[in-house]
């Protein structure tokens, strides 16, 4: 499974309310918010929302991620250590919960290394708190 994040804004310093896209692929199938302009989202806020929902999944058992200021939505369900992902009401893929968290964590790290927001940006603290949560969830048994 692959997960990719991109920022839509051309040039200029990244800002917490910038728009962007998410792509998720598994085998020969893929979901890409770039496919429709209505699916573009406020990417930094959406990443934070995605992480926060995923790390709570063990207790909530399901989580519907909706991109901030977007129509892009994914439904996550967990049973034991198996994570099921649904898109537009249809099953999309299944993965190990911890493996999926690792995929998300690595991609967020890559994205922020290239498109990181300033520490004075209003979204920075929320993003950092979410990153700590996912890293802790990956390392917790």
Secondary structure, 3 states (H helix, E strand, C coil): CEEEEEECCCCCCCCCCCEEEEEEEECCEEEEHHHCHHHCEEHHHHHHHHHHHHHCHHHHCEEEEECCCCCCEEEEEEECCEEEEEECCEEEEEEEHHHHHHHHHHHHHHHHHHHCCCCCCCCHHHHHHHHHHHHHHHHCC
